[in-house]
Amino acid sequence: MIFVTGGAGYIGSHTCVELLNAGHQVTVFDNFSNSQPEALRRIERITGKQLQVIEGDIRNPAELKTALQTSGAQAVIHFAGLKAVGESEQQPLRYYENNVQGTLTLLQAMQSCAVKTIVFSSSATVYGIPQFLPYTEAHPLSATNTYGQTKLTVERMLQDLYRSDATWRIGILRYFNPVGAHASGLIGEDPQGLPNNLMPFVAQVAVGRREFLNVWGNDYDTPDGTGVRDYIHVVDLALGHLAALNRLQAQPQCMTVNLGTGIGYSVLDMVRAFEQACGKPIAFQFSPRRAGDIASYCADPKLAAEHTWRWQSQNPQGYSISH
């Protein structure tokens, strides 16, 4: 049984599909603060298999311990976390409470239940301003924003935990920029409120849900002045979690792995690729840089754009209107 925190979210839902398809039993633990229960019904529809669902908050020790015990969990994949760079600069305490305190509470519950395998959803933001590119796992760590600092703090917590008890099996996965959607078009990225990530915003502009895209900064030292990122398809990212679980089954360890493609694309590259995928222009305007953003880090975006367009065109209002 794999216990998935935040399993109804964007990356969590795609990972649950791959876990079920691989023959795992899955318990989703989610407070639905930035996700919809409908995503879980869609997962069951895609896979033809059932999920166990427990509504709860990772900051609540009693809820976590009870959920871990009743689920019979043998391993945890930890997605539950706040993830918007700009918002983290405006609400730092909320981010430390959820991302750091929430993970601490989860690890304490795991320890008390003798569940010692965890795959943690980290981020390439822990690398900060590039000293060299592409980033390797050995790149110095120095986050430039609160979101990145919370991920870095949790990474260090996990490393300290392993040093204190080498029977733990810990996988730290540093994501680059997940994009795309499941090929079925049934699940995809459906953030509540205003999207903070590029692709769902672009997709919502394409279906008329948003008037235009704000491109935050066009004066970076990049080929077209807009930020350059490494975009990885969400299904590839999900499969990376299965590979991490399999690797951890081999022996106790604490491993850190980048999940990206090694190819960088600018914001305007992604907009143009999406225009080709959906066959219509995407309205955008340039706005000032956001606090905490960096110019570039290292991804053909075409397939990701096509899958995202299939998801958003079939679901113009996201999960609010069910199939």
C-alpha positions as MATLAB code, in Angstrom:
seq = 'MIFVTGGAGYIGSHTCVELLNAGHQVTVFDNFSNSQPEALRRIERITGKQLQVIEGDIRNPAELKTALQTSGAQAVIHFAGLKAVGESEQQPLRYYENNVQGTLTLLQAMQSCAVKTIVFSSSATVYGIPQFLPYTEAHPLSATNTYGQTKLTVERMLQDLYRSDATWRIGILRYFNPVGAHASGLIGEDPQGLPNNLMPFVAQVAVGRREFLNVWGNDYDTPDGTGVRDYIHVVDLALGHLAALNRLQAQPQCMTVNLGTGIGYSVLDMVRAFEQACGKPIAFQFSPRRAGDIASYCADPKLAAEHTWRWQSQNPQGYSISH';
ca = [
       0.000    0.000    0.000;
       1.404    3.358   -1.073;
       0.231    6.369    0.972;
       0.096    9.456   -1.281;
      -0.220   12.857    0.372;
      -1.710   15.430   -1.988;
      -2.746   12.617   -4.321;
      -5.625   14.589   -5.844;
      -3.292   17.329   -7.071;
      -1.724   17.704  -10.493;
       1.393   15.562  -10.081;
      -0.186   13.389   -7.403;
      -3.132   12.369   -9.590;
      -0.910   11.358  -12.511;
       1.336    9.402  -10.150;
      -1.663    7.590   -8.661;
      -2.618    6.450  -12.179;
       0.847    5.008  -12.742;
       0.938    3.383   -9.287;
      -2.408    1.671   -9.863;
      -1.431    0.598  -13.370;
       1.739   -0.929  -11.912;
      -0.327   -3.039   -9.500;
       0.090   -1.020   -6.310;
      -2.728   -0.331   -3.879;
      -3.034    3.395   -3.171;
      -4.379    5.501   -0.308;
      -4.759    9.216   -1.055;
      -4.511   11.615    1.900;
      -5.564   15.127    0.860;
      -7.264   18.193    2.317;
      -8.356   19.386   -1.162;
      -7.034   22.903   -0.523;
      -5.788   23.144   -4.124;
      -7.389   20.098   -5.731;
     -10.748   18.484   -6.426;
     -12.172   15.094   -5.347;
     -13.357   14.721   -8.953;
      -9.737   14.065   -9.934;
      -9.823   10.870   -7.856;
     -12.948    9.650   -9.622;
     -11.228   10.295  -12.939;
      -8.194    8.264  -11.783;
     -10.475    5.311  -11.066;
     -12.110    5.749  -14.463;
      -8.755    5.739  -16.269;
      -7.358    2.723  -14.423;
     -10.509    0.709  -13.702;
      -9.192    0.355  -10.139;
     -10.261    1.785   -6.797;
      -8.452    4.183   -4.503;
      -8.759    4.474   -0.767;
      -9.348    8.162    0.034;
      -8.832    9.794    3.426;
      -9.530   13.510    3.789;
      -7.113   15.112    6.199;
      -4.338   17.646    6.745;
      -0.647   16.823    7.051;
      -0.350   19.384    9.843;
      -2.660   17.279   12.053;
      -0.670   14.557   13.889;
      -3.698   12.534   15.001;
      -5.235   12.465   11.515;
      -1.950   11.390    9.957;
      -1.191    8.639   12.461;
      -4.705    7.199   12.193;
      -4.613    7.337    8.397;
      -1.230    5.613    8.192;
      -2.344    2.876   10.569;
      -5.720    2.202    8.957;
      -4.301    2.234    5.416;
      -1.598   -0.302    6.160;
       0.893    1.918    4.325;
       4.309    0.513    3.498;
       5.654    3.624    1.765;
       4.757    7.296    1.407;
       4.947    9.599   -1.601;
       4.748   13.133   -0.270;
       3.276   15.713   -2.655;
       1.205   17.784   -0.207;
       2.697   21.268   -0.197;
       2.203   24.854   -1.267;
       4.181   25.627   -4.417;
       3.804   29.185   -5.758;
       7.027   31.217   -5.720;
       5.319   34.636   -5.731;
       2.806   33.669   -3.055;
       5.582   32.266   -0.874;
       7.224   35.701   -0.824;
       3.966   37.270    0.323;
       2.994   34.576    2.856;
       6.255   33.046    4.136;
       4.887   31.796    7.465;
       2.059   29.948    5.729;
       4.639   28.209    3.512;
       6.880   27.232    6.425;
       3.872   25.952    8.370;
       2.539   23.805    5.557;
       5.711   22.666    3.800;
       8.116   22.345    6.733;
       5.902   21.785    9.763;
       3.571   19.576    7.715;
       6.466   17.381    6.585;
       7.868   17.201   10.116;
       4.460   16.031   11.362;
       4.326   13.445    8.566;
       7.789   12.077    9.382;
       6.941   11.846   13.075;
       3.763    9.927   12.241;
       5.698    7.631    9.912;
       8.302    6.989   12.581;
       5.668    6.114   15.166;
       4.003    3.724   12.684;
       7.324    2.167   11.579;
       6.833    3.298    7.967;
      10.338    4.210    6.832;
      10.105    4.638    3.053;
       9.353    8.073    1.594;
       9.664    9.738   -1.807;
       9.676   13.505   -1.363;
       8.524   16.044   -3.923;
      11.331   18.613   -3.961;
      12.226   21.240   -6.544;
      15.022   22.584   -8.698;
      14.471   25.905   -6.895;
      16.838   24.581   -4.195;
      19.734   25.303   -6.569;
      19.128   29.052   -6.607;
      21.084   31.255   -9.013;
      23.012   28.941  -11.365;
      26.769   28.709  -10.805;
      26.849   26.344  -13.787;
      24.304   24.791  -16.138;
      22.831   22.342  -16.533;
      22.310   21.807  -12.836;
      23.709   18.555  -11.491;
      22.696   17.132   -8.126;
      26.098   18.320   -6.873;
      25.329   21.975   -7.671;
      25.596   24.190   -4.557;
      22.250   24.763   -2.833;
      20.953   28.265   -2.202;
      17.274   29.012   -2.778;
      16.341   32.548   -3.875;
      12.753   32.477   -2.582;
      10.720   31.254    0.385;
       9.209   28.328   -1.508;
      12.690   27.069   -2.386;
      13.873   27.590    1.185;
      11.058   25.394    2.506;
      12.010   22.610    0.083;
      15.666   22.952    1.042;
      14.790   22.815    4.748;
      12.825   19.600    4.250;
      15.670   18.059    2.227;
      18.068   18.749    5.094;
      15.567   17.338    7.584;
      15.376   14.115    5.564;
      19.165   13.875    5.259;
      19.562   14.415    9.010;
      16.936   11.745    9.656;
      18.812    9.231    7.496;
      22.116   10.036    9.192;
      20.470    9.315   12.547;
      18.861    6.068   11.355;
      20.265    4.372    8.254;
      17.305    1.972    7.999;
      15.240    4.710    6.308;
      14.676    4.604    2.555;
      14.442    8.195    1.301;
      14.136    9.500   -2.247;
      14.428   13.245   -2.811;
      13.209   14.138   -6.301;
      14.090   17.625   -7.533;
      11.500   18.524  -10.156;
      12.069   20.978  -12.892;
       8.843   22.281  -14.515;
       6.044   19.714  -14.885;
       3.718   20.308  -17.844;
       1.166   18.437  -19.915;
      -1.681   16.130  -18.990;
      -2.707   12.494  -19.229;
      -3.283   11.373  -22.822;
      -6.907   10.509  -21.977;
      -7.704   14.184  -21.376;
      -9.454   13.144  -18.137;
      -6.922   14.525  -15.659;
      -4.698   17.574  -15.880;
      -3.632   20.701  -14.045;
      -6.625   22.510  -12.519;
      -5.370   24.942   -9.869;
      -7.972   26.685   -7.736;
      -8.059   30.432   -8.249;
      -5.484   32.161  -10.442;
      -2.913   29.690  -11.858;
       0.669   30.261  -10.727;
       2.224   27.945  -13.316;
       2.682   28.857  -16.957;
       0.937   26.059  -18.841;
      -2.448   25.994  -17.067;
      -2.617   29.771  -17.474;
      -1.843   29.483  -21.187;
      -4.449   26.723  -21.549;
      -7.091   28.786  -19.751;
      -6.399   31.747  -22.058;
      -6.779   29.400  -25.042;
     -10.281   28.292  -23.980;
     -11.349   31.839  -23.079;
     -11.322   31.332  -19.316;
      -8.655   34.063  -18.960;
      -8.290   37.183  -21.091;
      -4.502   37.112  -21.463;
      -1.262   35.708  -20.056;
       1.073   37.859  -17.971;
       4.688   37.205  -18.964;
       6.672   38.190  -15.889;
       9.755   39.953  -17.201;
      11.126   40.363  -20.733;
      14.526   41.803  -19.822;
      16.306   38.677  -18.598;
      19.661   37.665  -20.075;
      18.066   35.011  -22.280;
      17.619   34.725  -26.069;
      14.223   36.463  -26.088;
      14.341   38.182  -22.689;
      11.822   35.853  -21.037;
      12.597   33.228  -18.397;
      13.996   29.894  -19.599;
      12.988   26.667  -17.872;
      13.320   22.909  -18.279;
       9.858   21.442  -18.873;
       9.167   17.759  -18.154;
       5.965   15.937  -19.091;
       3.916   15.127  -16.002;
       3.538   11.442  -16.946;
       7.323   11.114  -17.230;
       7.539   12.749  -13.814;
       4.974   10.302  -12.422;
       6.953    7.356  -13.806;
      10.009    8.805  -12.080;
       8.264    8.225   -8.741;
       7.693    4.567   -9.562;
      11.350    4.216  -10.498;
      12.354    5.859   -7.203;
      10.136    3.486   -5.204;
      11.651    0.493   -6.992;
      15.155    1.769   -6.315;
      14.393    2.282   -2.624;
      13.066   -1.266   -2.307;
      16.545   -2.556   -3.110;
      18.185   -1.212    0.043;
      17.992    1.554    2.677;
      19.466    4.787    1.345;
      18.935    8.517    0.950;
      19.152    9.450   -2.714;
      18.684   12.761   -4.494;
      17.724   12.835   -8.169;
      16.895   15.562  -10.697;
      13.769   14.993  -12.788;
      14.063   17.104  -15.924;
      15.057   16.883  -19.576;
      18.195   19.001  -19.761;
      16.700   21.290  -22.409;
      15.562   24.834  -21.682;
      12.671   26.671  -23.316;
      11.610   30.273  -22.793;
       8.127   31.425  -21.850;
       7.593   32.625  -25.424;
       8.813   29.275  -26.792;
       6.117   27.548  -24.741;
       3.438   30.014  -25.821;
       4.303   29.471  -29.503;
       4.300   25.679  -29.057;
       0.895   25.830  -27.408;
      -0.444   28.019  -30.210;
       0.588   25.287  -32.651;
      -1.034   22.591  -30.490;
      -4.384   24.351  -30.136;
      -4.461   26.164  -33.478;
      -5.189   29.622  -32.094;
      -3.208   32.660  -30.874;
      -2.518   33.146  -27.168;
      -2.952   36.732  -25.948;
      -0.194   37.887  -23.590;
       1.338   41.013  -22.142;
       4.688   41.696  -20.524;
       4.725   42.597  -16.837;
       7.537   43.368  -14.377;
       9.663   40.532  -13.031;
       8.346   38.608  -10.015;
      10.315   38.569   -6.767;
      12.352   35.392   -6.356;
      12.428   34.391  -10.046;
      15.710   33.705  -11.815;
      16.559   34.114  -15.491;
      17.320   30.621  -16.674;
      17.792   26.996  -15.798;
      17.946   23.809  -17.532;
      11.769   19.596  -22.982;
      10.552   19.417  -26.592;
       7.373   21.111  -25.317;
       5.229   19.930  -28.222;
       3.836   16.704  -26.727;
       3.237   18.321  -23.349;
       1.426   21.185  -25.073;
      -0.771   18.800  -27.085;
      -1.806   16.795  -24.010;
      -2.472   19.953  -21.986;
      -4.624   21.320  -24.811;
      -6.569   18.047  -25.007;
      -7.233   18.228  -21.248;
      -8.223   21.912  -21.170;
     -10.322   21.833  -24.358;
     -12.280   18.837  -23.036;
     -12.578   20.489  -19.612;
     -12.778   24.289  -20.173;
     -13.950   24.840  -16.592;
     -11.577   22.260  -15.094;
     -13.154   19.709  -12.765;
     -16.138   21.922  -11.891;
     -18.259   20.251  -14.611;
     -17.852   16.482  -14.527;
     -17.749   14.211  -17.558;
];
